[in-house]
Amino acid sequence: MEQAVANQKLAAKARDILTSIGEVVYDWAASGDRLRWSSNSNEVLGFEAAEIFATGKQFSALITPDTIAGRYRSIFGSGTTDDGNGVPFACLYCLAPDGLEQERRIWVEECGRWFAGADGRAKHVHGVLRVVDEQYQRQQRLLFLSQFDELTGLYNRSFFCDQLSQSLRKVKEKDLKACFLIAHIDNFRVVNEAYGFDIADQVIREVASRISRRLRDGDLVGRVSGTKFGLLINHCSEQEMPATAERFLEAIREELIMTQAGPIHVTLTMGGVALGDVAKDLRTAQVCALDALDRAKHHHRGSFRSFNAAPFAMDEREHTIKMAHEVIGSLNERRIALAFQPIVRSDSEQTAFYEVLLRVDDSDGQAIPAGQFVDFAEKLGLAGMLDHRILEMTLDVLFSYPDAHLSINVSPDVGMDEQWRSYLKARIGNCPDVAERLIVEITETAAIRHMQEAVDFVKFLQKLGCRVAIDDFGAGYTSFRNLQALKVDLVKIDGSFVQDVHENAHNRAFVRMFTELAKELDLDVVAEWVESEEVADLLEQMGVDYLQGYHFGKASLTKPWLSLDECSGQSGSDQVVVA
């Protein structure tokens, strides 16, 4: 009697344990097609499996047709034979517990082991089921976000730009006609301030929908920034651009946009460029279209301007030429300095390391914005030279100051630069204490262009003892699969998802979801553009490891890890650099 009571208690405890971890156990026997389930099926699955799935045939009948083949291959179609110890298996599929004609679906993960009879076929199977709806939805969401904009459902910027690049090649190779247009919602800040973000999002969605409905077969539209849309119009000449643009302008102004706050009137302003003679590459096409858009705004909001109808003014051309000389001169004359922006631990707000940023003066001693300088360096094909100079200066700092922990950004092609790699290896190959204080940041978009080279580059850096970070995650393809392939150490969430995370529910959901998934891969997460204590506290609660932004300090030429006495001896060390 006592033994029976003890067995009952043990069975009840086992049931509670299985329920707490969300698992259901089953046992199937070919003889009689009997399928038995643990008694916690209702709590975990949401229905009594013993009643609905009393036999293997009943169970198989309610697996959705698009996933049943995968389950069969995983269990019985792997080509593995039973050596007497059974054959392990694992699979993911979808159940329709109320019947295939009903809407309810449950994604489950199954693992177990099957045992063969004398004829080699499965005679006995036992396994475990776990509901993975949330995990599956996260995977699908990340897959969606890798190509599409969450708010509008249009292509995201990275995917659209990739398609635009392909069209540029086709135009060149096959002498086709195509145009690139950029449409901007006018005075959108007024909508945001007057109605709030939710209503503003409704306006953006409706504008996106109206533009989509006016596209012809073969044309593309993507959301390239918050209120800007890129349109790729095929079989369209420069002369046909104004009429094409008018079709989209009319779609927005012809009737009010109905929102929960009432009707709202907005207009579009558009700029465009014909692909080919002038716009031969992606960067040029973007610059030309944006220039035309700016000119349209200055002329009259709600209008269209073609780039070729209003080319760059002479002063702008002269500025471009001057900047080219400044980039080359700064590199040759070593007028480049390093600035350091703190990145802090979220739990203590103590500085963990510093990101290295540029400080460049022109020949007249005036500061050149770092972003503008880097853009021109890339346009002139000098990004490699700039990367070498930054690496050299950064390593000098690391060797001179044992307390310095630094992070540097590299251009997209540096991973394939053998000279850069050889120089790094020669200096830190036998200095693990220096290597462990260096983090190298690469962008996800750049890594995707040459994924295998990026994987090799990450392995090379980690073998030397450096850590590797993905920068601006979320601004590009946003693929968690890329992180799995690259096996980096840190991921920096793009600041556009962070800056208003306390107010923007979509950004909040993305940051929370991504942080949780990153933990599964043992990745540290860094949030950029943290500009208030409110945002910092929220990010810490979400599990973000490190924080970076003006709230913790701008980039400064001061070497922050030095003592105050040492810092006082640095000439010009109190200058601040805006990244």
N, C-alpha and C positions, 0 to 999 in steps of 0.2 A: 504493500500500500504506500509506504513512504517513498519507495523507488518510483512508483507511478506519479506521485505528486511532484517529486524532483524532476522527472522527465517532462511533466507538463510545464513547470516553471522554466526549465531550460528551453523548451519549444517556444514559450511565450517571449522569452528574452531574445531568442534568435529572430523571431518575427519582428520584434521592436527594432532590433538592429538593422534588419533588412529594410524596414520601412523608413528608418531615419536616414539611410543613405540612398533611398529612392530606388530600390531594386526588388524585382520579383523573380522567384526561382520557378522553373518548370521541369518536368520530366516527361519524355515521350517514348512510348514503346510501339514498335511496328505491329506487334501482335494486337489485333483489335483496334489499332489506331488510337490508343488511349493517350490523352494529354492531361497531365495533372499539374496543378498550380499551387504555389504557396498561398496561405490564407490572407495575405496582405495585399492581394491584387487590387481590390477596390480602392484602398487608400492611395496606392501608388499610381495605378493606371486610370482610375476614375470609373471603373466598371468591374463587374465580377467576371474575371476571365474564365473561371471554372464553369460558369453557365453559358457564356457566349462561345468559348473556345474549348469545348469538351473533347474535340478530336483534332488531329493534325489537318484533316481536310477542311474543317470549319475555319481553322486559323488561316490556312493558306488562301481560302476564298475571300478573306477580308483584308488581304494585303493589296495595296493599290497596284494596278497592272504595270505602271511605269517603274515600280521598284521591286517587284517580286522576282524578276529574273536575276537581279543583283544578289538577292538573298540566296537563291538556289545555287548560283555559281560559288558564292562564298562557302556554303556548307557542303554541297555535294559535287560541285563542278570544279574543284581546285586541282584535281588530278592526283591528290594524295591518298594513299591507301592506309588502312588501319593495320598497324603492326602488333596489335593486341593491347595497346595503351590508349586507343582512341585517337581521333584527329581533331585538333583545336580549330576553331573558326571564330570570326567576328564579322559583323555586317551592320549596315544602317538601312532602314526602310520605313515605309509609311503604312500605318494601319487605319482602316475605316471601321471602327467598332460598331457603328450604327448601320452599316451597310454601305456599299460603294455608291449608291444613289444619294446618300445623305452628305451634308457638307463637312461634318466633323472629321478631322484628320489628326493623327498622333504620330509623330516621328519617334522611333525607338531605336536604341542601339542594343544589339544582341551579341553575346559571346557565350561560348560553351564548348562542348566536345561531343562528337558522335562516334558510335562504336558499330563495327560491321558484324553482320552475321556470317554464316558459312558461305553464302553466295557473294560476299564482298560488299553487299549493299547495307545501308544504314538499318540497324536493327533497334538501336536505342540512342536517344539523344537527351542530354540534359544541359541546361544553360541558364543564363540570367538575362533579364530584360530591364532596360533603364530608359525612361522617357527623356528625350533630348530635344524637345521642341525649342527651348530657348537657345540652345547651342546651334541648332540648325538655322534658326531665324537669324542669329548673329552672323553665321557664315554667309547666308544669302544676302544679308544686308551689306556686308563688306564687299561681296562680289558685285552687288549693284552699284555701290559707291565707287568702285574702281573705274566705272565708265560713265556713270550718270550722276547728275546733280540731284541731291535729295529733295529739295524744295519743289523743283519744276518737273523733274523727270527727263529733262533734256540731257544731252551729252555734257559731261563736265569739261573744264578747260583743257586738261591734259589730253583727253581722248579727242576732243575737237581739233586741237592743234596738231595731233598726230594725223588726223584725216586731212587737214589742210596741207600738211607737209607732203602727203602722198599725192594730193591733187596738184601741188606745185611741180612735182616730178613728172606727172602725166602731161601737164601743160607743156613742159619743156620737151619731153620725149615724143609726144604725139601731135604737137602743135594744136592743142585744144584751146577753147575759150572758156574762161571761168573768172568769177569775181569774188572778192572777199569783202563783206560788209560788216560793220560794227554798229549796233543799235543801242542807244542809251536812253533810259527812262528819265525824262526831264524833271527837275526840281523834286526829286524823290525824298530828299531830306524833309521837305515840308510834310509829305505824307506820313513819314515816320514820326515826326514831332506832333502832328495833329491827331493821328489816329492810333499810334502805337505799332509795335512790331507785328502783331498778329494780323492786323488789317493790311499793313504794308506787304506782308507775305502773300496775302490773298491777291493783291494787285500784281505782284511779280508773277504769280502762277497764271493769272488771267492773261497778262501780256504774253507770256511764254506760249500759252495755248493759242492765242490769236495768231501769233507769228507762225506757229507750227501749221495751222490750218491753211495758211497762204503759201506754203512751200509746194513746189512741184516735185514729182517723183525724181529721186536722185539728188535733190538738194539737202543740205544739212543745216541744223541750228544747234548751238551749244551755249550754255551760260558761262561766259568767260570771266565774269566778276560779279559782284553783288547786283548791280543794275545794268550790266552790259551783256549783250547777246552777240555772238559771232554767227554770221550766216555765210555759208559756202554755196554760191549759186553757179551751177554748171551750165555750159552752153549759153553763156551771157557775155556779150562784148562790152567794151567801155561805153559805147553809144547807147546800149540798152540798160545800163545801170540806173539812170534816173527813173525810168519807168518802173523798173523792178523794185527800187526802193520805195517808190510811191505806193506800191501795192501794200507794203507793210505799214507805212505811215498811216495810210487810210484805215487799215484794220484796227488801229488803236484809237484814232480820233473820231471814227464814225459813230461811236456810241459810248455812253458812260460805262464804267466798270461797276457792277453791282457787288457790294460787300456787305458784311454783317453790320457795318456802321452806316450803310446807305450808299448811294451812288457817288463815285469818285471819277474825276476827269484827269487823265494824264495824256502826255504826248511823247512821241519818240523823236530823237534827233539821230541822224545816221551819217556815217562816212564810209567810203568804200574805195577800193583800188582794183584795177584789172590785173589779174595774175599774168606774169610773163616778162615783158620787156623791162619794167621798172621793179616790180615785186618778184624777184627771182628766188627768194628764200623766205623762210618763215619769219625771221626777225624783220626783214625789210617790209614784208607784207603787213605785219602788225604795226610797225612804225608809220607806214604810209596811211593805213586805214585810220589809225588814231589821230594822225595829223589832220586828215580830212574831216574826222568827227569834230575835232576842236574848232576847225574853221566853220563848220556848219553851226556849232553852238554860238560862235561869235557873230555869225551872220543873222541867224534867226532860229530860235528853238522850234522844233517840229519840222525841220527842213533836212535836206540831204545835200552833201557836197562830195564830189569825186576828187581823189587826190590829184589826178592829172589835170583837173580843171583849175587847181590852185596849188602849184608845187611849193616846196619850201622857199621861204624868203631868203634873200642873200645873207642876212645876218645870221640866220639859223645854219646855213651852209658853212659860214665862216666859223661859227661856234663849233660845229662838228670837226672841222679841220684843226681848229685850235686844240680841242680836246684830244685829238689823235696825237698831236705834238706833245701835249702835256703828259699823256700816258707813257709815251716812249721816253721823254725826258726824265720823268720821275723814276723810271726803272734804271735808266743809264746813270743818273746822278744820285741815285739812292736817296730820294726825297720821300721815302715811305717809312712811316713809323707805326709801331704797334700800340693799340689801345686794348684795355682789358675790362670786360664786363663781368660782374660776379654772377655765378649760378649757385644758388643756396639749397640746402636740404630743407624740405618742406616742414619736417617735424621740429627742427631747431632754428631754422633760418640762419644757420651758420654757413659761411661760404665753403663750398666743396671744391670748386675749380672756377677758372675764368675762361670765357670765350675770347679769342684773339680777333680783334677787328682792325680795320685799316684807318690810318690817319695820313692823308696826303695833302701837301700844299702845292699850289701851282707855282710857276716861275716868279710870280709877283708876291708870293707869301700868303696867298689866300687859300683857305681850305676848300678842297674839292670833295663834294659828297661821295662817300665811299661806294654807294650803290651805283652812282653814275660812272665813277672811275672803273669799277669792275665791268660794267656793261660795255664800256668802250674798249677795255682791254680784251674782252671776249670777241667783240666785233672785229678788232684788228688782228686777231689771232695771237695775242700776247698773253693769254690766260696762263699758259704753261710757264712762261718766264715769271709771271707774278706769283704763281704757286711756289716756284723754286725760291724766290726771294723771301716769301713769308715763312716757308719751312726753315730756311737758313736762320732767319732772325728769331723764330720761335725756339729752335733748338739752342741757339746761343743763350737765350733767357733761361731755359730749363737747366743747362749745364752751369750757368752762373749762379742760379738761385735754387737750392735744393728744396725750398718750401713752395716753389711754384708748381701748380697743376693747371695745365692749359689745354684748350680745345681749339682746333683750327678747322676752317672750312677749306675744301679743295674743289677745283673746277671739275666738270663732268668727265674729262678725259685724262685726269691725272693718274688714274689707276692703270692706264696703258702706257704711261710715261716711264720707260726703263731708267732714264737718268734720275728722275725724282726718286724712284724706288731704290736705286743703287746708292744715292746720296744718303737717304734715310738709314738704310741698312749699315752703311759704312760708319755712320756717326753713333748709332745707338745699338748696333748689333751685339756689342759686348758690354752694354750699359743698361741692364734691366731696370736699375733704379730710375733712370731717365725715361725709358720707354713706358713704364707704368704710370708716369705722370703726364702722358700725352694722349689726347683723344682726337681722332680724325673724324670729321663730319662729312658725310656724303648725302646728296639729295636722293630721294626715292626715284624721282623722275629720271635723273641721270643714270641711276643704277639699272633701271628697266631697259634703257636703250641698249645696253650691253650687259645683260644679266650674268652671263658666265664670267666675263672679265671682272664684273663687280664682286662676284662670289670669290674669285681667286684673289682679288685685291684685299678683301676683308680677311681672308685666311693669312695672307702675307703680313698684314699689320698685326693681327693677333699673335702670330708666331713670333714676331719681334717683341711682343709684350705690351703693345698699345691696345687701347680700347677703341671701338668704332661705334659711331652714332649715325642714325638716319635723321637728317634734318628736314624740317618743314613737312612732316608726315601729315597727310590729309589734304595738302594743297594739290597733289597730283593724282596718281592712280589709286592711292589709298587701299592697297591690297595687303591683307595680313599674310597671304601666301608669300609675298615678296620677303617679308621679315623672316619667315621660316626658312626660305632659301638662303638669305644672306647671313643669318646667324650673327647679327650685330649684338652689341652690348647695351646700347642705349637707343632710345627713340625720342626725338623732339617733336612734340605736337605743334603743328603750324599755329602761329599766333592768332590767325583769324578765327580759330575755334576757341581761343582762350580769352581774348580781350573782353568779350561781353558774355562769358559763360554763365555769369550770375543772373543774366537777364534773358538769354537765348536758350530756350528749352532744347532746340535741335542740337546746338553745340554742346550743351550740358550732357545730353544723351550720348553724343559721339565720344566725348572725353571719358565719360564713365565707362562706356562699353569698351573703348579701346584700352583703357587702363586695366580693366579686368582681364582682357584677352592677353595683353602684354605680360601680365603676371604669370599666365599659364606657360609662357615661353621663357620665364625668368629674365625679362627685360626690364631695365630701369627706364622710367618715363620722365622726360623733362618737358615742362610747359613754358612756352615763350610768351612774351607780351603781357606779363603779369604787372598790372599797373595800380592795384589797390589791395589793401589788407583783406577786403571782403572777398575778392577773387582768390587771393592766396589761401585764406582759410577754407574756402570751398574746395579748392584743388587738393589740399591736404586731406580733407575728409574723403575725397574720391580715391585716395591712394597714390596720387602723383608723387614721385620721389623727389624731384628737383624743380626749382622755380627760377625763372629768369625774366627780368623786365625792369622798367624804370622805377618800380616800387622798391627795388633792392639796390638800385644804382645804375647810372649810365656808364658807358664805356669811358675810361679815363687813361691818359698817358702815364699816370702814376702807377708804379708797381705796388699793388695793394698789400702784398705779403711782407713788405719791408716794414721796419719800425718807423715811427714818426721821425726820429732823428735822421735815419737813412733817407727817408723820403724828402726831407727838407733840403738835401743836397742835390736833388734832381732838378735840373734846369727845365723850366716849362712844364713841370710834372703835374700842375694843377689844371691843365686843360682837359675839357670834357669833349668826347667825341660822340655824336649822335649816329647810331648804327643805321 
